[in-house]
């Protein structure tokens, strides 16, 4: 697989994360809210927030800045009050989806609204810590979000097989895409964890003796995941074979495990999360699935399978969840342990 030079960059910089350093001591009541947001993102970066988390918070803050700047005046820190917070909450309730199949057709969910409001809470908390005249973060009221049904993101084995087998693997890109989905399904990794991997973590020395199954890919790898935590994940034989086949097509020296043909601003060809999401969505369309499938669906499928065939605690450890309650929310319509206990006691 050859990667070609493309100087185009993925997405335009909006100026918050890419802006120069801003000393928090320079902030005051007359400072712009934009400068407060810049300083807050600096604070998150200094605290070690991941490169996945920072752009998400940036998007939330940019939307808030666009809202408060709607009348053309540059909003100042002193202008922030509870009325603005209430108005912004109402704005989010009525805002339509910006992307996906239902873009422009329906409002965002309560959970999505709350994610934006939590970002705003963080900004206000930072302002309070700096003794700036901003409302307290508790003034931002979250929406009541229903607990999502695990079946909403459930892929049974039949649908998962259709998803994996729908690629045209006569092309290098098709092999790469199949390897990506096989790895997602086998490891239950978050998509950001996989696209962040380097090939050196998995590719064994080509001079090593041929393994029993003919695969030269490691059967386990350490990923850096949510909450800045490392964990071990394991590959099955099928995912290793597709990964080996994909790496044989590579004729480049880029360290990234998954690459595209587009060069990023840092000089790497590493696949972006958005590109991986597009690959999965297109695979679902080819497979004739009516659901709006994302990479996280494959994580749900893996966690459900582990819980069903082994146990919920086993699935919890593999998924990297801090507590079993989180794992339980991932399970599809079959809660393996609960069903087994019911059958034993009640038939």
Buried (B, 14 or more C-beta within 10 A) or exposed (E): BEBEEEEEEEEEEBEBBEBEEBEBEEBBEEBBBBBBBBBBBBBBBEEEBBEBBBBBBBBBBBBBBEBBBEEEEEBBBBBBEEEBBEEBBEBBEEBEBEEEEEEEEEBBBBEBBBBBBBBBBBBBBBBBEBEBBBBEBEBBEBBEEEEEEBEEBBBEEEBBEBBBEBBEBEEBBBBBBBBBBBBBBBBBBBBBBBBBBEBEEBBEEEEEEEEEEEBBBBBEBEBEBBEEEEBEBEBEEBBBBBBBBBBEBBEEEBBBBBBBEBBBEEEEBBBBBEBBBEBBBBBBEEBEBEEEBBBBBBBBBBBBBBBBEEBBEEBBBBBBBEEEEEBBEBBBEBBBBEEEEEEEEEE
